[in-house]
Amino acid sequence: MGQLRFRLQDPSRIPEGGLERIYVAGAEEIPWATRTHWEGNELVVDRSNSESGCLFVPWLLDGQGRCFLATATLMERTLPYQLEVELARGLIQRIRNRLFIWQWLGMEVPALLQEHLSDATLLFSRAATNQGDPTIAAEKANEAITLALRTSEELVAEYARQATASRLHQTPVSTLMGVSLGPHLPSVEVRRRLVEACNIVQLPISWRAIEQSEGKRNWKQTDDQLAWCQKAGLKVSAGPLLQLDDRGIPDWMVLWDGDFDNLMKLLLDHVRAVVTRYAGRVHLWLVASRINTGKMLSLEEEQRLHLVANALDLVRRLDPRTPTVVSFDQPWGEYLASQSDDLAPSHYADALVRADLGISGFALEINAGFDPGGSFHRPTIEWGKLLDQWSMWGLPLMVSISTASDSNRDPKARKNIEVELPIGFQVTGQDSQRHWAGSVLPLLLARSAVQVIIWNQLSDAEPHEFPHAGLFDAKQKAKPTLEMMCDLRKSLL
């Protein structure tokens, strides 16, 4: 077991509950099993090996909320690192690395942004050279972090603008953007607003709703939703056919827990029934979701992978013309730091590609700012690296996203989910969800590898998973994020 030690001037920069979220990752940024504790005035990080790695830490920013930051690569040493300085070093290094790639691809960086990045680098250098006085070093490091984060968001916006303009110069942007409908057909007013904002919808096809009693399927809700989509001229992504957690299966399936052969037969029977009924009427099959994080009954990792491979093969045989994708939740893999799983999201993906099942693409599910079950809020520039990593197989990407518009209690959401609002919205004065989407959506639309974008939750007015993550509030009033999606569709799609 390896150990890294840190000192920090203001321990309250790590928010309450933050110690459990800290982890170390290697060159591939796959988290290692990590435990963190205080030992006197030092932060001690124990991990499962002694290799050099990057430390990922939730960090409170002055007046901007919290953000998940990373150091540069650190080796073990006896002398403790000063955490503020290392986080500033890591953030600036990551921004410069990403900026180098974007410039190599043709991005022209405005002089003002270059100047801001130089100023942040100067602040960091003052922090690094004043570590003999920890107070000054911490002050300059936090100033560097604040300025670097603001500059990184401006760089992301400029990259998205230039990359999108380049795409539009060559051909119209063909990205599909929409929302997951939820279990019921929306009201007439909601449907009207969706047609303005979307060119695709995700039809959930909830097994729990379709087959509440074993062998008795009720297709009415799904039939009604599909009929409306076809009438409205919207493309349809259907699924997930298999959501590999306990929310994705009927209650009666618990009777088959431990009997993998019969369990797989029942799961594939559901897939067969859905695909047989709707083949030729949908444009994309989302075959499985949460295959890396879902805890469906007592299925082990290899069993989940085997099940998904069989489901993919079955869908391809029943409907060979319609593309198929599988979805990975929390693609940065934060959950691996505290769990005993052996396979990271990329390991699952690589295994499916190598199996030569004819998979058409991968989907990434990112519900930002929710714990448990979501991804941490990170600098938007980190999304560029994530998309690069998932593009290495040369397959199209579908990205399913959501975040909260409010941190108050949400009585219709799943219990015991905490909300962290995105950084910076207090400064802009915008709705928090709109502020976050305004950074992320343009970046996704700028990337040609991202062919489908789905907002993961339609409304807060009916039972849902994540608090305040819908595009409509509890009174079915459209949120500012939907207005922004309408504008993006009119101007780009």
RABEL-V906699 format. One record per residue. N is the residue number from 0. RES is the residue in three letters. PHI is phi in whole degrees, -180 to 180 (none if undefined). OMEGA is omega in radians with two decimals (none if undefined). D_FIRST is the distance of its C-alpha to the first C-alpha in Angstrom with 1 decimal. Layout:
N_RES_PHI_OMEGA_D_FIRST + N_RES_PHI_OMEGA_D_FIRST
This chain:
0_MET_none_3.14_0.0 + 1_GLY_-101_-3.09_3.8 + 2_GLN_-145_3.00_6.9 + 3_LEU_-120_-3.10_10.5 + 4_ARG_-124_-3.08_13.5 + 5_PHE_-138_2.91_17.0 + 6_ARG_-117_3.06_20.5 + 7_LEU_-143_-3.02_23.2 + 8_GLN_-71_-3.08_26.8 + 9_ASP_-130_-3.11_27.5 + 10_PRO_-59_-3.13_24.9 + 11_SER_-70_3.04_27.4 + 12_ARG_-63_3.03_26.7 + 13_ILE_-87_-3.01_23.9 + 14_PRO_-67_3.10_26.1 + 15_GLU_-56_-3.09_26.1 + 16_GLY_82_-3.06_23.5 + 17_GLY_-73_-3.12_21.7 + 18_LEU_-58_-3.10_18.3 + 19_GLU_-70_-3.09_17.8 + 20_ARG_-98_-3.14_18.6 + 21_ILE_-70_3.06_16.3 + 22_TYR_-150_3.08_13.8 + 23_VAL_-115_3.13_12.3 + 24_ALA_-133_-3.13_13.9 + 25_GLY_-89_-3.03_14.2 + 26_ALA_-61_3.14_17.7 + 27_GLU_-84_-3.13_19.1 + 28_GLU_61_2.99_18.2 + 29_ILE_-90_-3.06_16.8 + 30_PRO_-61_2.99_14.4 + 31_TRP_-97_3.04_10.9 + 32_ALA_-58_-2.98_10.0 + 33_THR_-136_3.01_9.8 + 34_ARG_-129_-3.06_10.7 + 35_THR_-129_3.11_12.8 + 36_HIS_-155_3.06_14.9 + 37_TRP_-90_3.05_17.4 + 38_GLU_-130_-2.97_17.2 + 39_GLY_69_3.11_20.7 + 40_ASN_-101_-3.14_21.7 + 41_GLU_-111_3.04_18.3 + 42_LEU_-90_-3.07_16.3 + 43_VAL_-110_-3.10_12.6 + 44_VAL_-117_3.07_10.4 + 45_ASP_-98_3.11_6.9 + 46_ARG_-135_-2.95_5.9 + 47_SER_-79_3.07_4.9 + 48_ASN_-149_-3.04_4.7 + 49_SER_-108_3.13_6.0 + 50_GLU_-69_3.04_9.5 + 51_SER_-67_-3.11_12.1 + 52_GLY_-163_3.12_13.2 + 53_CYS_-100_3.08_15.7 + 54_LEU_-94_3.10_15.4 + 55_PHE_-109_-2.97_18.0 + 56_VAL_-138_2.94_19.8 + 57_PRO_-72_-2.97_23.0 + 58_TRP_-135_3.10_25.4 + 59_LEU_-84_-3.13_28.9 + 60_LEU_-102_-3.13_31.5 + 61_ASP_-62_3.04_34.8 + 62_GLY_69_-3.07_37.3 + 63_GLN_-128_-3.12_35.6 + 64_GLY_90_-3.07_33.2 + 65_ARG_-117_-3.14_29.5 + 66_CYS_-146_-3.13_27.8 + 67_PHE_-91_-3.07_24.3 + 68_LEU_-111_-3.12_23.4 + 69_ALA_-132_3.01_20.8 + 70_THR_-82_2.88_19.9 + 71_ALA_-75_3.14_20.3 + 72_THR_-66_-3.11_17.4 + 73_LEU_-120_3.05_15.3 + 74_MET_-101_3.07_13.4 + 75_GLU_-70_3.07_11.2 + 76_ARG_-156_-3.12_13.8 + 77_THR_-72_-3.12_15.0 + 78_LEU_-72_3.13_17.8 + 79_PRO_-65_3.01_17.3 + 80_TYR_-81_2.97_18.6 + 81_GLN_-90_-2.94_21.6 + 82_LEU_-64_-3.13_20.9 + 83_GLU_-56_-3.11_24.6 + 84_VAL_-66_-3.09_24.9 + 85_GLU_-71_3.08_21.9 + 86_LEU_-69_3.08_23.1 + 87_ALA_-64_3.12_26.6 + 88_ARG_-59_-3.10_25.4 + 89_GLY_-64_-3.12_23.6 + 90_LEU_-64_-3.11_26.5 + 91_ILE_-66_3.09_29.1 + 92_GLN_-61_-3.12_27.3 + 93_ARG_-67_3.11_27.1 + 94_ILE_-64_-3.12_30.8 + 95_ARG_-65_3.10_31.9 + 96_ASN_-63_-3.14_30.1 + 97_ARG_-67_3.14_31.8 + 98_LEU_-65_3.08_35.0 + 99_PHE_-60_3.14_35.1 + 100_ILE_-64_-3.12_34.9 + 101_TRP_-66_3.10_37.6 + 102_GLN_-67_3.08_39.8 + 103_TRP_-62_3.10_39.5 + 104_LEU_-82_3.05_40.7 + 105_GLY_116_-3.14_43.7 + 106_MET_-69_3.03_42.9 + 107_GLU_-102_-3.05_45.0 + 108_VAL_-93_3.10_43.3 + 109_PRO_-57_-3.09_45.8 + 110_ALA_-59_-3.11_46.2 + 111_LEU_-65_3.13_45.5 + 112_LEU_-70_3.05_42.1 + 113_GLN_-60_-3.14_41.3 + 114_GLU_-66_3.12_42.5 + 115_HIS_-63_3.12_40.3 + 116_LEU_-67_3.08_37.2 + 117_SER_-64_3.11_38.2 + 118_ASP_-64_3.11_38.7 + 119_ALA_-64_3.11_35.2 + 120_THR_-66_3.10_33.9 + 121_LEU_-65_3.09_36.0 + 122_LEU_-61_3.11_34.7 + 123_PHE_-63_-3.11_31.1 + 124_SER_-62_3.09_32.2 + 125_ARG_-67_3.09_33.8 + 126_ALA_-66_-3.07_30.6 + 127_ALA_-66_-3.09_28.5 + 128_THR_-91_3.12_31.1 + 129_ASN_-120_-3.10_31.5 + 130_GLN_-70_3.00_28.1 + 131_GLY_-68_3.05_29.7 + 132_ASP_-118_-3.02_31.4 + 133_PRO_-55_-3.12_28.8 + 134_THR_-65_3.12_31.6 + 135_ILE_-65_-3.13_33.3 + 136_ALA_-61_3.14_30.1 + 137_ALA_-66_-3.14_29.1 + 138_GLU_-61_-3.12_32.7 + 139_LYS_-68_3.13_33.1 + 140_ALA_-65_3.13_29.7 + 141_ASN_-68_3.03_30.7 + 142_GLU_-63_3.12_34.1 + 143_ALA_-63_3.13_32.6 + 144_ILE_-63_-3.12_30.5 + 145_THR_-61_-3.13_33.7 + 146_LEU_-67_-3.13_35.9 + 147_ALA_-65_3.12_33.5 + 148_LEU_-64_3.12_33.0 + 149_ARG_-62_3.13_36.8 + 150_THR_-67_-3.14_37.4 + 151_SER_-64_3.11_34.9 + 152_GLU_-66_3.09_36.9 + 153_GLU_-67_3.10_40.1 + 154_LEU_-67_3.09_38.8 + 155_VAL_-61_3.14_37.8 + 156_ALA_-62_3.14_41.3 + 157_GLU_-69_3.08_43.0 + 158_TYR_-61_-3.13_41.1 + 159_ALA_-60_3.14_42.0 + 160_ARG_-63_-3.10_45.6 + 161_GLN_-70_-3.13_46.0 + 162_ALA_-66_3.11_44.2 + 163_THR_-67_3.10_46.3 + 164_ALA_-61_3.12_49.4 + 165_SER_-66_3.10_48.7 + 166_ARG_-64_-3.12_48.3 + 167_LEU_-66_3.13_51.5 + 168_HIS_-67_-3.09_53.4 + 169_GLN_-91_-3.08_52.7 + 170_THR_-164_3.09_52.9 + 171_PRO_-58_3.11_52.7 + 172_VAL_-68_-3.05_49.2 + 173_SER_-101_-3.13_48.9 + 174_THR_-59_3.06_45.8 + 175_LEU_-96_-3.10_46.2 + 176_MET_-132_-3.11_45.3 + 177_GLY_-163_-3.02_45.8 + 178_VAL_-147_3.01_44.4 + 179_SER_-79_-2.97_43.5 + 180_LEU_-70_-3.01_46.6 + 181_GLY_90_-2.98_45.3 + 182_PRO_-76_-3.03_46.9 + 183_HIS_-126_3.03_50.6 + 184_LEU_-68_-3.10_53.1 + 185_PRO_-66_3.09_53.1 + 186_SER_-65_-3.12_56.3 + 187_VAL_-60_-3.12_58.9 + 188_GLU_-66_3.12_58.0 + 189_VAL_-63_3.13_54.2 + 190_ARG_-62_3.13_55.1 + 191_ARG_-62_3.14_57.4 + 192_ARG_-68_-3.14_54.7 + 193_LEU_-66_3.13_52.2 + 194_VAL_-62_3.11_54.7 + 195_GLU_-72_-3.01_54.9 + 196_ALA_-101_-2.94_51.2 + 197_CYS_-121_2.90_49.9 + 198_ASN_-120_3.04_50.8 + 199_ILE_-151_2.98_48.4 + 200_VAL_-131_3.07_47.3 + 201_GLN_-101_3.13_44.7 + 202_LEU_-91_-2.96_46.3 + 203_PRO_-63_-3.08_43.7 + 204_ILE_49_-3.09_45.3 + 205_SER_-71_3.11_43.6 + 206_TRP_-63_-3.14_43.6 + 207_ARG_-58_-3.14_43.5 + 208_ALA_-82_-3.06_46.8 + 209_ILE_-73_-3.03_48.5 + 210_GLU_-128_3.14_48.1 + 211_GLN_-66_3.04_47.9 + 212_SER_-116_-3.05_49.5 + 213_GLU_-57_3.09_48.6 + 214_GLY_84_-3.14_51.1 + 215_LYS_-117_-3.07_52.8 + 216_ARG_-102_3.10_52.0 + 217_ASN_-119_-3.03_53.4 + 218_TRP_-97_-2.94_53.4 + 219_LYS_-59_-3.09_55.6 + 220_GLN_-61_-3.12_53.0 + 221_THR_-68_3.11_51.5 + 222_ASP_-61_-3.13_55.0 + 223_ASP_-65_3.12_56.2 + 224_GLN_-62_-3.12_53.2 + 225_LEU_-65_3.12_53.6 + 226_ALA_-61_3.10_57.4 + 227_TRP_-65_3.13_57.0 + 228_CYS_-58_-3.14_54.5 + 229_GLN_-67_3.13_56.9 + 230_LYS_-65_-3.11_59.9 + 231_ALA_-82_3.14_58.0 + 232_GLY_76_-3.13_57.1 + 233_LEU_-94_3.00_53.4 + 234_LYS_-73_-3.00_50.9 + 235_VAL_-127_2.91_48.8 + 236_SER_-101_-3.04_45.1 + 237_ALA_-104_3.10_45.0 + 238_GLY_136_0.18_42.0 + 239_PRO_-74_3.04_39.3 + 240_LEU_-65_3.07_40.9 + 241_LEU_-128_2.99_37.7 + 242_GLN_-103_-2.90_35.4 + 243_LEU_-85_2.92_32.5 + 244_ASP_-140_-3.03_32.0 + 245_ASP_-68_3.08_34.1 + 246_ARG_-80_-3.05_36.4 + 247_GLY_-99_-3.11_37.4 + 248_ILE_-129_3.07_39.0 + 249_PRO_-65_-3.09_42.1 + 250_ASP_-61_-3.07_41.6 + 251_TRP_-69_-3.14_43.3 + 252_MET_-67_-3.13_40.5 + 253_VAL_-62_3.13_38.4 + 254_LEU_-64_-3.08_40.8 + 255_TRP_-102_3.14_39.3 + 256_ASP_-61_-3.12_35.6 + 257_GLY_95_3.12_34.1 + 258_ASP_-109_-2.97_36.9 + 259_PHE_-64_-3.10_35.4 + 260_ASP_-62_3.13_38.5 + 261_ASN_-70_3.10_40.9 + 262_LEU_-62_3.13_38.5 + 263_MET_-66_3.11_38.3 + 264_LYS_-61_3.14_42.1 + 265_LEU_-66_3.13_42.8 + 266_LEU_-62_-3.13_40.5 + 267_LEU_-72_3.05_42.1 + 268_ASP_-62_3.09_45.6 + 269_HIS_-63_3.11_44.9 + 270_VAL_-59_-3.13_44.0 + 271_ARG_-62_-3.11_47.1 + 272_ALA_-63_-3.11_49.3 + 273_VAL_-67_-3.07_48.2 + 274_VAL_-66_3.11_48.4 + 275_THR_-62_-3.10_51.7 + 276_ARG_-73_-2.96_53.2 + 277_TYR_-113_3.12_52.1 + 278_ALA_-57_-3.14_51.9 + 279_GLY_87_-3.10_53.8 + 280_ARG_-113_3.08_53.8 + 281_VAL_-123_-3.04_50.3 + 282_HIS_-106_-3.11_48.9 + 283_LEU_-158_3.06_45.2 + 284_TRP_-101_2.94_43.2 + 285_LEU_-89_-2.95_39.9 + 286_VAL_-73_-3.09_38.9 + 287_ALA_-150_3.09_35.6 + 288_SER_-132_3.09_33.5 + 289_ARG_56_-3.11_30.0 + 290_ILE_-71_-3.14_29.0 + 291_ASN_-95_-3.08_25.4 + 292_THR_-118_-3.04_25.2 + 293_GLY_-64_3.09_28.2 + 294_LYS_-112_3.12_27.9 + 295_MET_-76_-3.14_31.2 + 296_LEU_50_-3.10_31.8 + 297_SER_-113_-3.12_29.3 + 298_LEU_-65_3.08_29.0 + 299_GLU_-90_-3.06_25.8 + 300_GLU_-57_-3.11_24.5 + 301_GLU_-64_3.10_26.5 + 302_GLN_-68_3.10_29.5 + 303_ARG_-62_3.14_29.6 + 304_LEU_-65_3.12_29.4 + 305_HIS_-64_3.13_32.1 + 306_LEU_-64_-3.13_34.3 + 307_VAL_-64_3.12_34.2 + 308_ALA_-61_3.12_35.1 + 309_ASN_-67_3.11_38.0 + 310_ALA_-65_3.09_39.1 + 311_LEU_-60_3.14_39.2 + 312_ASP_-62_-3.14_41.2 + 313_LEU_-65_-3.14_43.6 + 314_VAL_-62_-3.14_44.2 + 315_ARG_-63_3.12_44.9 + 316_ARG_-73_-3.10_47.4 + 317_LEU_-79_-3.08_49.2 + 318_ASP_-143_-3.00_49.3 + 319_PRO_-67_-3.07_48.6 + 320_ARG_-88_-3.07_50.0 + 321_THR_-93_-3.14_47.7 + 322_PRO_-60_3.14_44.3 + 323_THR_-126_3.06_41.2 + 324_VAL_-135_2.97_37.9 + 325_VAL_-124_-2.99_34.8 + 326_SER_-116_3.11_32.8 + 327_PHE_-117_-3.14_29.2 + 328_ASP_-88_3.10_28.3 + 329_GLN_48_-2.99_25.8 + 330_PRO_-65_3.03_25.5 + 331_TRP_-74_3.03_22.8 + 332_GLY_77_-3.10_20.5 + 333_GLU_-55_-3.06_19.4 + 334_TYR_-63_-3.09_19.3 + 335_LEU_-67_-3.11_16.4 + 336_ALA_-66_-3.07_14.0 + 337_SER_-122_3.14_15.1 + 338_GLN_-122_-3.08_16.3 + 339_SER_-100_-3.14_15.3 + 340_ASP_-63_3.11_17.6 + 341_ASP_-93_-3.01_17.0 + 342_LEU_-103_3.01_19.8 + 343_ALA_-83_3.12_20.1 + 344_PRO_-52_-3.13_23.7 + 345_SER_-66_3.10_24.3 + 346_HIS_-67_3.06_23.3 + 347_TYR_-59_-3.09_26.0 + 348_ALA_-61_-3.13_28.4 + 349_ASP_-63_3.13_27.9 + 350_ALA_-64_3.14_28.5 + 351_LEU_-68_3.10_31.7 + 352_VAL_-66_-3.12_33.0 + 353_ARG_-65_3.13_32.4 + 354_ALA_-73_3.07_34.3 + 355_ASP_55_-3.12_37.4 + 356_LEU_-94_-3.13_38.6 + 357_GLY_78_3.13_40.6 + 358_ILE_-63_-3.03_38.4 + 359_SER_-93_-3.10_40.0 + 360_GLY_180_3.11_37.3 + 361_PHE_-120_3.06_34.3 + 362_ALA_-116_3.09_34.3 + 363_LEU_-114_3.12_31.8 + 364_GLU_-103_-3.10_32.0 + 365_ILE_-127_3.04_31.0 + 366_ASN_-102_-2.90_32.0 + 367_ALA_-86_3.04_31.0 + 368_GLY_88_3.12_30.4 + 369_PHE_-120_3.13_30.1 + 370_ASP_-146_0.02_27.4 + 371_PRO_-83_3.01_26.6 + 372_GLY_93_-3.12_27.7 + 373_GLY_-124_3.10_28.0 + 374_SER_-103_3.12_26.5 + 375_PHE_-73_3.01_25.9 + 376_HIS_-71_3.13_28.6 + 377_ARG_-121_3.01_27.7 + 378_PRO_-56_-3.07_29.9 + 379_THR_-58_-3.14_32.4 + 380_ILE_-62_3.10_31.8 + 381_GLU_-68_3.11_28.4 + 382_TRP_-65_3.12_30.5 + 383_GLY_-61_3.12_31.9 + 384_LYS_-66_3.12_28.6 + 385_LEU_-61_-3.14_28.0 + 386_LEU_-65_3.08_31.5 + 387_ASP_-63_-3.12_31.0 + 388_GLN_-62_-3.10_27.9 + 389_TRP_-84_3.07_29.8 + 390_SER_-91_-3.01_32.9 + 391_MET_-68_3.09_31.5 + 392_TRP_-84_3.12_33.0 + 393_GLY_74_-3.14_36.4 + 394_LEU_-108_3.09_37.1 + 395_PRO_-61_-3.14_38.6 + 396_LEU_-117_2.96_36.6 + 397_MET_-116_-3.11_37.6 + 398_VAL_-121_-3.14_35.9 + 399_SER_-110_-2.96_36.3 + 400_ILE_-132_2.95_35.8 + 401_SER_-167_2.95_36.6 + 402_THR_-156_-3.02_36.0 + 403_ALA_-88_3.03_37.7 + 404_SER_-100_-3.07_40.9 + 405_ASP_-159_3.12_40.6 + 406_SER_-108_3.11_38.0 + 407_ASN_-73_-3.14_40.5 + 408_ARG_-61_3.12_40.4 + 409_ASP_-120_-3.01_41.4 + 410_PRO_-65_-3.11_43.1 + 411_LYS_-99_3.10_43.1 + 412_ALA_-89_3.05_39.5 + 413_ARG_-60_-3.04_36.8 + 414_LYS_-71_2.99_35.8 + 415_ASN_65_3.00_32.7 + 416_ILE_-107_3.12_31.9 + 417_GLU_-88_-3.10_31.4 + 418_VAL_-114_2.97_32.9 + 419_GLU_-118_-3.13_31.8 + 420_LEU_-77_-3.08_34.6 + 421_PRO_-67_-3.13_34.1 + 422_ILE_-70_2.92_34.1 + 423_GLY_88_-3.05_37.4 + 424_PHE_-69_3.08_39.9 + 425_GLN_-64_-3.12_41.0 + 426_VAL_-73_-3.10_42.0 + 427_THR_-79_-3.09_44.0 + 428_GLY_79_-3.14_45.6 + 429_GLN_-84_2.91_45.1 + 430_ASP_-55_-3.02_44.2 + 431_SER_-61_3.13_40.3 + 432_GLN_-66_3.12_40.3 + 433_ARG_-64_3.12_43.0 + 434_HIS_-61_-3.13_41.1 + 435_TRP_-66_-3.14_37.9 + 436_ALA_-63_3.13_39.9 + 437_GLY_-67_3.05_42.0 + 438_SER_-89_-2.99_38.9 + 439_VAL_-81_-3.05_37.3 + 440_LEU_-60_3.10_40.4 + 441_PRO_-60_3.11_42.0 + 442_LEU_-65_3.12_38.9 + 443_LEU_-64_-3.14_38.7 + 444_LEU_-68_-3.14_42.4 + 445_ALA_-78_-3.05_42.1 + 446_ARG_-95_-3.11_39.8 + 447_SER_-66_3.12_41.8 + 448_ALA_-68_3.14_38.9 + 449_VAL_-86_-3.07_39.0 + 450_GLN_-103_3.12_42.1 + 451_VAL_-139_3.05_41.8 + 452_ILE_-125_-3.13_40.7 + 453_ILE_-123_2.95_40.9 + 454_TRP_-78_-2.83_40.7 + 455_ASN_-81_-3.09_39.0 + 456_GLN_-146_-3.06_41.1 + 457_LEU_-81_-2.93_44.9 + 458_SER_-143_3.03_46.0 + 459_ASP_-91_-3.04_45.0 + 460_ALA_-85_3.11_48.2 + 461_GLU_-125_-3.11_47.1 + 462_PRO_-52_-3.06_44.0 + 463_HIS_-150_-3.05_40.9 + 464_GLU_-87_-2.99_37.2 + 465_PHE_-103_-3.09_36.1 + 466_PRO_-61_2.99_38.0 + 467_HIS_55_-3.08_40.7 + 468_ALA_-99_-3.10_39.4 + 469_GLY_-75_3.01_42.8 + 470_LEU_-83_3.04_45.3 + 471_PHE_-122_-3.10_47.9 + 472_ASP_-83_-3.06_47.6 + 473_ALA_-65_3.08_48.6 + 474_LYS_-102_3.13_52.3 + 475_GLN_64_3.05_52.0 + 476_LYS_-92_-3.13_52.5 + 477_ALA_-64_3.09_50.9 + 478_LYS_-88_-3.13_48.1 + 479_PRO_-58_3.13_48.2 + 480_THR_-61_3.12_45.5 + 481_LEU_-65_3.09_48.1 + 482_GLU_-60_3.12_50.7 + 483_MET_-65_3.10_48.3 + 484_MET_-63_3.07_47.8 + 485_CYS_-61_3.14_51.6 + 486_ASP_-63_3.14_51.9 + 487_LEU_-64_3.13_49.3 + 488_ARG_-66_-3.12_51.1 + 489_LYS_-65_-3.03_54.5 + 490_SER_-90_-3.01_53.4 + 491_LEU_-122_-2.92_51.1 + 492_LEU_-99_none_51.2
